[in-house]
Structures are given as structure tokens and as C-alpha cells.
Amino acid sequence: MLFKTSCFYVLLLPVLGSQQSNVINSISKHIGNVVLECKQEMGLSKDVIDEFLAFWNPKQELTSTNQGCADACVLKKLDLLQRGGQVKRDNTITFLKANGADPEMSSKIIELLTLCTRAAITKKPADGCVLGLEIFKCFRYGIFRLHWAPELGDDNLDEMDEIPA
């Protein structure tokens, strides 16, 4: 257990830079549009959108199972995980590159996503919604630890499609 914890913290050594925040901002916009699709397809409430808009607020707790359902839907629509929970490396690299990530950043994000997926699976979540929520909670924590999170003042979803009620 100590080895896993140590590896996790080594991975999350702070790397400062606005370029990484810009990439995370771009990823957030892309995911936001997928959240909109998932909301409509799954008949989820507008609360899912409100929770997504507050995702990068460090004071916002991520506890909503509905948000977890949207998170699981996003992972499925973007085809980032295999059925058993392993990260689809090629698909993830393509997605990250399309959003401006360089190879080094892509590698760190894939490592983080892999760690988060493993950690979420070991908790034996009740369903895919809880699994999605746990993966996104861990991922957000890791991005904050890397100091890559968009600033709250960055209107990081300005380019998101119109939000339906």
C-alpha cells in the first residue's frame, strides 16, 4: 500500500504552467458538450449541468449520483475506458492531443486516469454511476495537485453549447 501511495504522490508533483490549465480548459469544454448530450439522452435534471459548471470549484463537493451517471456516460461516449476499466491509451491520447496536450502532459493524464480508475474499481462501486463519480472525483483531485485546474474566473465553458433547461 505504501508503494502505491508513494507512486501516486510522485506522479502528482506540482507542475506549474498556464499551458496545462489551457489544455484542461479545452478538455472541460469538450466534456461539457458531451455532458449536455448525456443529460438529454438519459433524462437527467439540470442539476447535472450546474454541478458540471462548478466542477473546478475546489469548495464544490462531488457527491451526486446523477453527476456520476453523466460522468460514466462521458467516459463511454469518448471511448476512453475498456469494459474492465482499463484506459484505452490510443483513444485517450487522440482526445488529449485534439485538446492541445503535448506527449508529456498526455502521459501524466493517462497515468492519473489509470490510477483513478484502479482506485475507483477497488472501492467496488454499486454501479457505473458511482464508478464514474469516483473516477471524476479522483481525477479532479489529481489535476488540482498538479496545479493544472482552470482558474475559477476562466469562463471555461464559454464555448459550451446552449444549456437546455
C-alpha positions in Angstrom: 0.0 0.0 0.0 2.9 2.4 0.8 4.3 1.8 -2.6 1.0 2.7 -4.3 0.6 5.8 -2.2 4.2 6.9 -2.9 3.8 6.4 -6.6 0.6 8.4 -6.5 2.3 11.4 -4.9 5.4 11.2 -7.1 3.0 11.4 -10.1 1.3 14.4 -8.6 4.3 16.6 -8.1 3.3 20.1 -8.9 4.0 21.2 -12.5 3.1 24.8 -12.9 2.1 26.5 -16.1 -0.8 28.1 -17.7 -0.4 25.9 -20.8 -1.6 22.9 -18.8 -4.6 24.9 -17.5 -5.5 25.9 -21.0 -5.5 22.3 -22.1 -7.7 21.3 -19.1 -9.9 24.2 -20.0 -10.2 22.8 -23.6 -10.9 19.3 -22.3 -13.6 20.8 -20.0 -15.3 22.5 -22.9 -15.3 19.3 -24.9 -16.6 17.2 -21.9 -19.2 19.8 -21.2 -20.7 19.3 -24.6 -20.8 15.6 -24.1 -22.4 16.1 -20.6 -25.2 18.0 -22.5 -25.7 15.0 -24.8 -25.7 12.6 -21.9 -28.2 14.8 -19.9 -30.6 14.8 -22.8 -30.2 11.1 -23.6 -30.5 10.0 -20.0 -33.2 12.4 -19.0 -31.1 13.8 -16.2 -32.0 17.0 -14.4 -30.5 20.4 -15.0 -28.7 19.9 -11.7 -26.1 17.8 -13.6 -25.2 20.9 -15.7 -25.0 23.1 -12.6 -22.7 20.5 -10.9 -20.6 20.3 -14.0 -20.2 24.1 -14.2 -19.0 24.0 -10.6 -16.6 21.1 -11.2 -13.4 23.2 -10.9 -14.5 25.0 -7.8 -12.4 23.3 -5.0 -15.1 24.0 -2.5 -17.7 22.1 -4.5 -18.2 18.6 -3.2 -18.8 15.9 -5.8 -21.4 13.6 -4.4 -24.3 13.5 -6.8 -25.1 10.0 -8.2 -26.7 11.7 -11.2 -23.5 13.5 -11.9 -21.8 10.2 -11.7 -24.2 8.8 -14.3 -23.2 11.7 -16.6 -19.5 11.1 -15.9 -19.9 7.4 -16.8 -21.8 8.4 -19.9 -18.9 10.8 -20.9 -16.3 8.1 -20.4 -18.4 5.8 -22.6 -19.1 8.3 -25.4 -15.5 9.4 -25.6 -14.5 5.7 -25.6 -11.7 6.3 -23.0 -12.1 3.1 -21.0 -12.3 -0.6 -21.8 -15.1 -2.7 -20.3 -12.9 -3.9 -17.5 -11.9 -0.4 -16.6 -8.5 -0.2 -18.3 -7.7 3.1 -20.1 -7.8 3.0 -23.9 -4.5 4.6 -24.3 -4.7 5.3 -28.1 -8.2 6.8 -27.8 -7.2 8.9 -24.8 -4.0 10.2 -26.5 -6.1 11.2 -29.5 -8.6 13.0 -27.4 -5.9 14.8 -25.3 -3.9 15.8 -28.4 -7.1 17.2 -30.0 -7.4 19.4 -27.0 -3.8 20.7 -27.1 -2.0 18.3 -24.8 1.6 17.5 -25.6 3.0 14.0 -25.2 4.4 14.7 -21.6 1.0 16.1 -20.4 -0.9 13.3 -22.1 1.3 10.7 -20.4 0.7 12.3 -17.0 -3.1 12.5 -17.6 -3.2 8.9 -18.7 -1.3 7.8 -15.6 -3.7 9.8 -13.4 -6.7 8.4 -15.2 -5.3 4.9 -14.8 -4.7 5.4 -11.1 -8.1 6.9 -10.6 -9.9 4.1 -12.4 -8.0 1.4 -10.4 -8.8 3.2 -7.2 -12.4 3.6 -8.1 -12.7 -0.1 -9.0 -11.1 -1.3 -5.8 -13.9 0.5 -3.9 -16.3 -1.9 -5.6 -18.8 0.7 -6.6 -22.5 -0.3 -6.6 -22.9 0.7 -10.3 -21.5 2.5 -13.2 -22.8 5.9 -11.9 -20.8 5.5 -8.7 -17.8 4.4 -10.6 -18.0 7.4 -12.9 -18.3 9.7 -9.9 -15.3 8.2 -8.1 -13.1 8.4 -11.2 -14.0 12.0 -11.8 -13.5 12.9 -8.1 -10.1 11.4 -8.1 -9.2 12.9 -11.5 -10.2 16.4 -10.3 -8.1 15.9 -7.1 -5.1 14.9 -9.2 -5.5 17.9 -11.6 -5.6 20.2 -8.5 -2.5 18.6 -7.1 -0.7 19.2 -10.4 -1.8 22.8 -10.4 -3.5 22.4 -13.8 -7.0 23.3 -12.9 -8.5 26.2 -14.7 -8.9 29.3 -12.6 -12.5 29.9 -11.3 -12.5 33.2 -13.2 -11.7 31.5 -16.5 -15.1 31.2 -18.1 -14.1 27.7 -19.0 -17.4 26.8 -20.6 -17.9 29.9 -22.7 -17.9 27.8 -25.8 -20.1 25.1 -24.5 -23.3 24.6 -26.5 -26.5 26.3 -25.2 -27.6 24.7 -21.9 -31.1 23.4 -22.2 -33.4 23.6 -19.2 
